[in-house]
């Protein structure tokens, strides 16, 4: 069996995520952005915009300064992307629509339990009203739709009695409605068919073929992974029969087992990536990563492979935070070496680094500090900030 070092595995993972080598000097357009999405397969959507929204930061980390209008055009004009549920709510590729139909058509299991189904069935007339209204007047924001629910949606969380938004979410997951555009952060809802381009793929995949395609795409984006990592990535938890499919892919020569020194379990790599895993052609980069970045969205895998404990503290009371509110991990070569608690003060026109923290054993010195500062300044310029204020930094990094 192929056996490699953790460093070799990390380097393939980083390269697969388009985070190796220098960031392109040419300002990217739609083709370059779409190429990145095809490599990593989805862009998680999150409303937090202390620096910039996640899907924009993920592209920035890979391509450098870019115009967000190109990503919007890909999603809401070209329809090469559409909003749907991947490992979280995301922009996904329209070419992957056959993979996402599995969740759209699921009526039981992880996405739909009995209480959801009962409320869905009870509110058939409410659903028909939404569809009729969108068919006649869409796209529409949530506020333009009346609450015609027979009984309220009840939960112990923030969705309780938010009947219109909850029904739209259910109808979105089932592929009845979609997000046609956004006005600022407001979603404009329409019939799902009108949120997809003419000629969108209409394939119906068997569960076996679904898992085969999704597993290969997930593994391509991850570089190397154990079965739980594949299951948690891309089309999270939508891999029926995954153990058997992985064994069959191995028998067919599509994937190969690999052992990683010091790490537990059976890891897999695509056969096409074996040479890259064994050769030392890695080109290091320093990059600031969104806390939701695809490289580290699986917290368990991040800890296994990078030895980096990554926990979001957005919802942690301020006095209990260890690192800060919106903390961007710092990638340097094949390691995650630190964290930067950042915010853009748009009124003052400054990028504020409330604190920069180094990880134990992180490389020290001016060269590393200069690389981190360059990335901070690059991020500031992209966000239209005129300067950078570093309020706290480790002695090892004279920022």
C-alpha positions in Angstrom: 0.0 0.0 0.0 1.1 3.5 -0.8 2.5 5.2 2.4 3.2 9.0 2.6 4.0 11.6 5.2 1.3 14.0 6.6 3.1 16.8 4.8 2.7 15.1 1.5 -1.0 14.6 2.2 -1.5 18.2 3.3 0.2 19.4 0.1 -2.1 17.5 -2.1 -5.1 18.7 -0.1 -4.0 22.3 -0.5 -3.2 21.9 -4.2 -6.6 20.3 -4.8 -8.2 23.3 -3.2 -6.3 25.7 -5.5 -4.3 27.2 -2.6 -0.8 26.4 -3.8 1.4 28.6 -5.9 1.3 32.3 -6.2 -2.1 34.0 -6.6 -2.7 35.0 -10.2 -1.5 38.4 -11.1 -4.2 38.9 -13.8 -7.5 40.1 -12.4 -9.8 37.1 -12.8 -13.0 37.0 -14.8 -15.9 34.6 -14.9 -14.0 31.7 -16.5 -11.4 31.7 -13.8 -14.0 31.9 -11.0 -16.0 29.1 -12.6 -12.8 27.0 -12.8 -12.2 27.4 -9.1 -15.8 26.4 -8.3 -15.4 23.3 -10.5 -12.3 22.4 -8.5 -13.8 22.8 -5.0 -17.5 22.1 -6.1 -19.4 24.6 -3.9 -19.2 28.0 -2.2 -20.8 28.1 1.2 -23.2 31.0 1.7 -23.1 32.7 5.1 -24.6 36.1 6.0 -21.6 37.2 8.2 -19.9 40.1 6.5 -17.5 41.5 9.1 -14.8 41.4 6.4 -16.7 40.0 3.4 -19.2 37.2 2.9 -17.8 33.7 2.9 -18.3 32.8 -0.8 -16.4 35.9 -1.8 -13.5 35.3 0.7 -13.1 31.7 -0.6 -12.7 33.0 -4.2 -10.4 35.8 -3.0 -8.1 33.3 -1.2 -7.6 31.5 -4.4 -7.6 34.2 -7.1 -6.8 37.4 -5.3 -8.7 40.6 -5.9 -11.7 40.1 -8.1 -14.9 41.8 -9.0 -17.9 40.2 -7.2 -20.2 41.0 -10.1 -18.7 38.2 -12.1 -19.7 35.7 -9.5 -23.2 37.2 -9.4 -23.4 36.9 -13.1 -22.4 33.2 -13.0 -25.2 32.5 -10.5 -28.0 34.8 -11.4 -27.5 35.7 -15.1 -25.6 32.7 -16.7 -27.2 30.2 -14.3 -23.9 28.2 -14.3 -24.4 28.2 -10.5 -27.5 28.1 -8.4 -28.3 28.3 -4.7 -28.8 24.9 -3.0 -27.7 22.8 -0.1 -24.3 21.2 -0.3 -22.5 20.6 3.0 -24.3 23.8 3.9 -26.4 26.4 2.0 -24.2 27.1 -1.0 -23.7 28.1 -4.5 -23.4 24.9 -6.4 -22.8 24.0 -10.1 -25.7 23.6 -12.3 -23.9 20.7 -14.0 -24.2 18.9 -10.6 -28.0 19.2 -10.6 -28.4 15.3 -11.0 -26.5 14.9 -7.8 -28.6 17.4 -5.9 -31.9 15.9 -7.1 -31.4 13.1 -4.6 -32.1 15.5 -1.8 -34.8 17.3 -3.7 -36.7 14.0 -4.0 -36.0 12.6 -0.6 -39.0 12.4 1.7 -37.4 10.7 4.6 -34.1 10.4 6.4 -31.8 13.1 7.5 -33.5 16.0 5.8 -37.2 15.1 6.4 -38.5 13.7 9.6 -42.1 13.0 10.5 -42.9 16.5 12.0 -41.7 18.3 8.9 -43.6 16.0 6.7 -46.8 16.4 8.7 -46.5 20.2 8.5 -45.8 20.0 4.8 -48.9 17.8 4.2 -51.1 20.0 6.3 -50.2 23.1 4.3 -50.8 22.0 0.8 -53.0 25.0 0.0 -50.3 27.3 1.4 -47.7 25.8 -0.9 -50.0 26.1 -3.9 -50.5 29.8 -3.0 -46.8 30.4 -3.0 -46.3 28.6 -6.3 -49.2 30.5 -7.9 -47.9 33.8 -6.7 -44.4 33.2 -7.9 -45.6 31.9 -11.2 -47.6 35.1 -11.8 -45.4 37.7 -10.1 -41.9 36.2 -9.3 -39.2 36.8 -8.4 -40.4 38.0 -5.1 -38.8 38.7 -1.6 -40.2 36.9 1.3 -42.1 40.0 2.5 -44.3 39.9 -0.5 -45.8 36.5 0.3 -48.7 36.2 2.7 -48.7 33.7 5.6 -51.5 31.4 4.7 -50.4 28.5 6.9 -53.1 26.4 8.5 -51.1 26.0 11.6 -47.8 27.7 12.6 -44.4 25.9 12.4 -43.3 25.3 15.9 -39.8 24.7 17.0 -37.5 25.5 20.0 -35.2 27.5 17.7 -35.3 30.8 15.8 -37.5 29.3 13.0 -40.5 29.0 15.3 -43.7 30.6 13.7 -41.7 32.0 10.8 -44.1 30.2 8.6 -43.4 31.8 5.2 -39.6 31.6 5.5 -39.8 28.0 6.8 -42.1 26.9 4.0 -39.9 28.5 1.4 -36.9 26.7 2.9 -38.7 23.4 2.7 -39.9 24.1 -0.9 -36.3 25.1 -1.8 -34.8 21.9 -0.4 -37.4 19.9 -2.4 -36.6 21.8 -5.6 -40.0 23.6 -6.0 -38.6 27.1 -5.6 -35.2 28.7 -5.9 -33.3 31.9 -5.4 -33.5 33.9 -8.7 -31.4 36.8 -7.5 -30.4 38.8 -4.5 -31.1 42.4 -3.6 -28.3 43.0 -1.1 -28.7 40.2 1.3 -32.4 39.7 0.5 -33.2 36.5 -1.5 -35.7 36.9 -4.4 -37.6 33.7 -4.7 -39.0 32.1 -7.9 -39.9 28.8 -9.3 -36.8 26.5 -9.3 -37.2 25.8 -13.0 -36.8 29.6 -13.7 -33.6 29.6 -11.6 -31.9 27.1 -13.9 -30.8 27.6 -17.5 -32.5 26.1 -20.5 -31.1 22.6 -21.0 -30.1 22.1 -17.4 -29.2 18.4 -16.9 -32.2 16.2 -16.4 -30.5 12.9 -15.7 -32.0 10.7 -13.0 -29.2 8.8 -11.3 -29.5 5.5 -9.5 -28.3 5.6 -5.8 -25.1 3.7 -6.9 -24.2 6.1 -9.7 -25.1 9.1 -7.5 -22.6 8.0 -4.9 -20.0 7.0 -7.4 -20.0 10.5 -9.0 -20.3 12.4 -5.8 -17.6 10.5 -4.0 -15.1 11.0 -6.9 -15.8 14.7 -6.9 -15.6 15.0 -3.2 -12.3 13.1 -3.2 -10.9 15.3 -6.0 -11.7 18.4 -3.9 -10.2 16.9 -0.7 -7.1 15.4 -2.3 -6.8 12.6 0.3 -9.6 11.6 2.7 -11.0 8.9 4.9 -14.6 7.6 4.2 -16.1 9.9 7.0 -14.4 12.9 5.3 -15.9 12.1 1.9 -19.4 11.6 3.5 -19.1 14.9 5.3 -18.0 16.9 2.2 -19.8 18.4 -0.8 -23.2 16.6 -0.8 -22.9 15.9 3.0 -24.5 12.7 4.2 -26.0 11.9 0.7 -23.8 8.9 -0.2 -26.0 5.8 -0.1 -23.9 2.6 0.0 -20.6 4.6 0.2 -18.4 1.7 1.7 -19.4 -0.6 -1.2 -18.9 2.1 -3.8 -15.4 3.0 -2.6 -14.4 -0.7 -2.7 -15.8 -1.0 -6.2 -14.0 2.2 -7.3 -10.8 0.7 -5.9 -11.3 -2.5 -7.9 -11.9 -0.5 -11.0 -8.7 1.4 -10.5 -10.3 4.8 -9.9 -9.1 5.3 -6.4 -6.1 3.9 -4.3 -5.7 3.3 -0.6 -3.0 5.2 1.2 -1.6 5.2 4.7 -0.5 8.4 6.2 2.3 8.2 8.8 1.0 8.7 12.3 -2.6 9.1 11.2 -5.3 6.5 11.9 -7.6 4.8 9.5 -7.9 4.1 5.8 -7.3 7.0 3.5 -8.1 7.2 -0.2 -6.7 9.1 -3.1 -7.8 9.3 -6.7 -5.6 7.3 -9.0 -5.1 10.5 -11.1 -3.5 12.1 -8.0 -1.1 9.4 -6.9 1.8 10.9 -8.8 1.2 14.3 -7.3 1.0 12.7 -3.9 4.4 11.1 -4.4 6.3 13.9 -6.1 7.6 17.1 -4.5 6.3 19.7 -6.9 4.4 21.7 -4.2 4.4 25.5 -4.6 3.8 27.1 -1.2 1.6 30.1 -0.7 0.5 32.3 2.2 -3.2 32.9 2.3 -5.9 34.1 4.7 -8.8 31.7 4.8 -12.4 32.3 5.7 -13.4 30.4 8.8 -15.9 28.6 6.6 -13.4 27.8 3.8 -13.7 24.5 2.0 -10.2 23.4 3.0 -11.2 23.4 6.7 -15.0 23.2 6.8 -14.7 19.6 8.2 -13.3 20.4 11.6 -12.4 16.8 12.5 -10.4 16.4 9.3 -8.7 19.7 9.8 -7.5 18.6 13.2 -6.4 15.2 12.0 -4.5 16.4 8.9 -3.3 19.8 10.0 -3.2 19.5 13.8 -5.3 22.7 13.8 -8.2 23.0 16.2 -10.7 25.3 14.4 -13.8 26.4 16.2 -16.1 29.3 15.3 -16.6 31.7 18.2 -19.2 34.0 16.5 -21.9 32.8 18.9 -19.6 32.5 21.9 -20.0 35.3 24.5 -17.2 37.9 24.1 -15.6 37.2 27.5 -15.3 33.5 26.7 -13.7 33.8 23.2 -10.2 32.5 22.9 -9.4 33.9 19.5 -12.0 36.5 18.5 -15.3 37.1 16.6 -14.4 36.6 13.0 -11.1 34.7 12.8 -9.4 33.8 9.6 -6.9 30.9 9.8 -3.5 31.7 8.2 -2.2 29.2 5.7 1.6 29.2 5.1 3.0 26.6 2.8 1.5 23.3 4.0 0.6 24.4 7.5 -2.0 26.4 9.3 0.3 28.6 11.3 -2.0 31.2 12.9 -5.2 33.1 13.1 -6.2 36.7 12.5 -9.3 38.3 14.1 -10.3 40.8 11.5 -13.0 43.4 10.8 -13.4 46.1 8.2 -14.2 49.6 9.6 -15.9 50.9 6.5 -16.5 54.3 7.9 -12.8 54.8 8.7 -11.7 53.0 5.6 -9.4 50.6 7.6 -8.9 46.8 7.9 -8.6 46.2 11.6 -6.6 43.2 12.9 -7.8 43.1 16.4 -5.3 40.3 17.1 -3.0 38.0 15.2 -2.1 34.7 16.9 0.6 32.2 16.1 0.2 28.5 16.5 2.6 26.5 18.7 5.7 25.7 16.6 4.8 28.1 13.8 7.8 29.5 11.9 9.1 32.8 13.2 10.8 35.8 11.8 10.4 38.7 9.4 9.9 36.7 6.3 6.8 35.0 7.6 5.6 38.3 9.1 6.1 40.1 5.8 4.1 37.4 3.9 1.2 37.7 6.4 1.2 41.5 6.2 1.2 41.4 2.4 -2.0 39.2 2.6 -3.6 41.5 5.1 -2.8 44.6 2.9 -4.1 42.7 -0.2 -7.3 41.9 1.6 -7.7 45.6 2.7 -7.2 46.9 -0.8 -9.8 44.4 -2.2 -12.3 45.6 0.4 -11.6 49.2 -0.5 -9.9 50.0 2.8 -7.2 52.6 2.7 -5.0 51.1 5.4 -4.3 48.4 7.9 -4.3 48.6 11.7 -2.7 45.7 13.5 -3.6 46.1 17.2 -2.0 42.9 18.6 0.5 40.5 17.1 3.0 37.9 18.5 6.6 38.9 19.1 7.6 36.3 16.6 5.9 38.2 13.8 6.8 41.9 13.7 3.7 43.1 11.8 
